[in-house]
Every structure is written in C-alpha cells, then in structure tokens.
Amino acid sequence: MTLTVRDITKSWGGFRALDGVSFSMESSGLLGIIGPNGAGKSTLFSVVSGFIGADAGSVSLGGAAFDRMGPAARARAGMVRTFQVPREFHHLTVRENLMAAAPGQSGEGLVGLFLRPGRVRAEEVAIRAEADATIDFLRLAPVADTPAGRLSGGQKKLVELGRALMAKPRLILLDEPFAGVNPVLIAEIAERIAVLNARGIGFLVIEHDLDALSRLVPRLVVMDRGRVLAEGAPTQVLLDPAVREAYLGGVAA
C-alpha cells in the first residue's frame, strides 16, 4: 500500500507555502522530511493529515483518495499524526491519556453508557489492557499513573506516540519527535520507532536533528521554499550541493 502525495499546492494570501510537492512511500516504510525553517514541512504535514485543505493536488493511501476526508476519517483509514508540541491531557495520567485515544468506545455515547453497561465495562477492560501493553512497550510503566503534564519533554513525546498507537494505525506522521529531547531518550524513541516499523507500521517523520533522523530512515525528502529540492538515501542527499546550500548553508554534512 502506497501513500501518494501529488502536486500539492497551498498559499496563504500572496505567500505560496507549498508549490507542487510530490512524493510517495510505502505505508510500511520509513521516510524523513527535512528542510530549513519556512520550507513548508509543517504545512505539508497538516495537508497530508487533513487538518488543512490544499489549494490543488491530491493525497491518497492505497489508491483511496483522502482529499475530502478530515483528520478523523483519515485516522479511521489508518493514518494518524503527532504534533511538534505534545497535546497530552495534562491532568490525566499516562494510562488515562492512552485509554482516551482508543477509537469507537461505546461509553462515549449515552445509549451505550446506559443501555449497554456490560459492553462498556468489557471494552474498558480491553482498552486498559491494550494501553498497559503499549505503556510497557514504550517503557513508560514507571510513570503510568503520573499526570502527563508532569512528564519530561521526551516522555511526553512517547505518550504522543502511544496515543497514536491506540488508533491501530498503518502509517504515523511524526512531527519532530526528537525536538527538546535529551540524547538518551532520542535513542530510545528511535529504537521504538524501528521496532514498530519492523512490525509493519510506517512512519513519515519531520525532524531537524539530521544525525538522529539519518540513522533512522533509509530515505529523505528535502524541502526548500515550498518545493521538493532532493530525495534519496541520507548519505546521498546530504552531499547534494543544493541541499548543503539551502539547509546547511554550504557546510558539509
């Protein structure tokens, strides 16, 4: 199954944030997106995930057009995203944050809550078990009962990833998973991503930490001024003179 982004254009007033962006990736793959500030990376993520609409172009997964779908519909189709600044529920525990992210809960509606209490309780037990398994996988068990607002930046990134996993995605869009994270947790987050990818979950990753991203992904897309400047293996891309000029100011990678 392939994620296909074709000729995406998006303007804000007279500023063209995206100018004919195209790329594709297998939904079970690993692809990184890099570029200087203002290159259009965050706008691209918002378009691909359905949070904003494109002026032109298309996004599809496995041949199914996503262009008329909002974020919730895209999540149900298997594509979810995280955010550069984590959006955890501050006062809920880590476990409660993950449980809240599970889709399609009967207890969310009055009919299910009052007319099917047994079903609601059974679902809660299953969701709690799934949340605990995800917490163990992400090595968050020591803080499972801690309010998420008290966590470190790296732990909050792991909670964001855990919340995404509760939706049982095929493809996760990660927005700067290493930003503001200490080197030990960067390595741990990268290792968890690699394990999940080996299990068949794909990742599209925006990141400024070139060293960490280059060790994680086999392929990079480089953006500059709303366009795709280059794409390929990290070692190949980072030696491209145009990339060095745009992203690294002409300094060797």
N, C-alpha and C positions, 0 to 999 in steps of 0.2 A: 504494500500500500504506500502511495507516494503523496507527500504534501507538495502541492504545486502553487507557487506564488508567481503570477504572470502580469507584468506591465502595470504594477501598482503605482498610481499617481495620487498625491494628496497635497492640497495647497491650503494655506491659512492666509486669507487676504491675498496680498501680492507675493507671499513667500511660498515657494514650492518645496515642501519638506520631503516629499518622495517623488522621484522623477523616473518613472518606468522601471521600477525594481522588479527583477525576475530571478528566481532560483527554485530549485526543487531538492527534496531529500526524502529518503525512505522514512516512513513513520517510525521504524525501529532503529533509526540511525542516530548519529551524534554530529551536530553541525554547530559551529560557533560563528557569531557575528561580531565583528569589531569595527571600529571607526572612531575618529575624533569626535569631541563634543559637537553637537549640531549636525551630525552626519545623517540623522533620520532614523536611528536604530529604535528608539522608544516609540516613535510614531509608527514604524513598521510593525512592531510587536502589537501595538494597540489595534492596528488594522487587521493583522492576521488573527488575533484572538477575538475580534468582533466588538471591541469597546468603542471604536470609531469606524465610520464608513469611509471607503476610498472614493475618490472622485472618478477613477477609472481603474480598470484591471480586475483581476479575479483571484480568489483563493479557493482551493479545493483540496479535499483529502480523499484519496482512493477514488477519484473521479466524481465525488459528490460535491456540488457547488456549495460553498459556505457564504456566499455574498449576501444573502437575505437572512442569515442567521445571526442572532445576537450571541453574547458570551455564554449564556446558559445553554442554548441549543448546541453550540459548538462543544461545550463541555460534555453534554449528553452524547455527542457523536464521537467523543474520545480525545478531545484536545483541550487542555487546561493550561493556565498560566500562573506564575507567581509574579510578585512585584519587587522592584528595587528596594523600596521601603516596606518591610513586612506589615501586613494588615491583620495581625492577630487580634483576637478579642482579649484586651488587656486583663480583665478581671476574671476570665475563665482559666481554669488550669490547662496544662498542655493536653491532657486527655480529653477534657471537655471541648477544646478547640478542634481536635481531630474528629470527635464524635459529631460536632455541629456541621462538619463539612461533608458528612455522608449524605448522598443524594436520596431522594424519594422516600423519606421517612413518613410512615403513616401517622405518627404522633404530631406532625406539623399541622394537621387539619383537625377541626372539631369533630368531624364524623369519625375519623379513626380513633381519636382520643377517647370519645365517649361510647362509641358503639363497638369498637374492636379493641378493648383494653388488653386482652390476652395477646393479640397480634402485636400491639405496640410494645408490650413488655418483652416479647420474644425478639423483636427487632432490636430493641435497646441492648439486650444481652449480646446479640450477634455483633452489633456495631461496636460495643465496648471491647469485645474480644478482638475485633479487627483493628481497632485503634491501639490496643495494647500490643498487638503483634507489630504494628507499624512503629510504635514508640520503641520497642525492643530493637527492631531493625535499625532505626536511626540512632540508637544508643542514647535515648532520652529518658530511660527509665528512672534515673536518679532525680529527675525534675518533673516526673509525670503529674504530680499533684501540686506543682508550683504554679501560681498565676503567671500566664505567659508574659505579662508586662514586666516581670522581674528578671527575665532571662537576658543573657548576653546577646549581642548582635548576631553571632554565629548560631547560637541556639535558636533564635527567632527564625533564622533562615531555614534551619532544619524543621521547625514547626510548619513553616510555609510549604516546604516540600512534603511533609507528612499530610497536611491538609489537601494538597493536590493529589496525593496517592489515594486518599479515601474515595476519590471520584472514579477510581479504576481506569485511569487514562491509557490511551495508546501513545500519546505524544504530550510532553510537558514543555512549555515555553518558560525558560528560567531567565528572569531579568536581574542580571548582576548578582549571582548567588554568592560571590566571594567578597563583595563590597563591604568594607567595615568589619571584616572577619579576621581573626588572628591566624597566623600561618598553620598552627596545629589543626584548627577547625576547618581551614581551607582544604587541607589534605584529607580530612575525614569526610567532608561534604563531597569532594571529588571522588573519593573511593566509593561512597554510597551511590553516587550517580552511575559510576562504572558498573557496579553490581546490578543496579536496576536495568541499565541498558543491556547487559548480558542476558537479563530475563525477558527482553523484548520490548521494553518501554523506550521510546525515542525521546531525544532532548534537542531542542533548539535553544542555544544559550547566547545571550548578550553578556559580554564581560570586558572590563578594562584591564584585568590582570592577565597580560599576554602570556606570561610564563605558565601560570596555572591552567589557562584555557588551552594553550598549545600542547600541554601534556595530556589533556583530557580528550580532545576531539581530533579526529583524523582529517577534518576538512574545515576550512574557514571561508567565510564570505566577508570581504572588506567593503565598507560603505564610506562614501565621502560626498558631501553636499547633495544628499538625497539619491545618489546613484550607486550601483554596484561597481566598485573600482577593480576588484580582482577576486578570484576564488580559486581554491585548491588546497593542497597539503600545507600545514603551517610553515614548514621549513621553506617551501617554495614561495608562498605568498609573502612572508616577512622579508624575503630578499628582493622582492619586486621594487625597482626604483620608485615607481609611482606610489606604492604603499608607504615606503620609507619617507617619502616627501610629505605625503598627506597626513600619515598617522604618527610617524616618529620624527618628523622634522628633518629628515635626511640622515638621521643617526642610524647606524647599523643595528639590526635586531640582536 
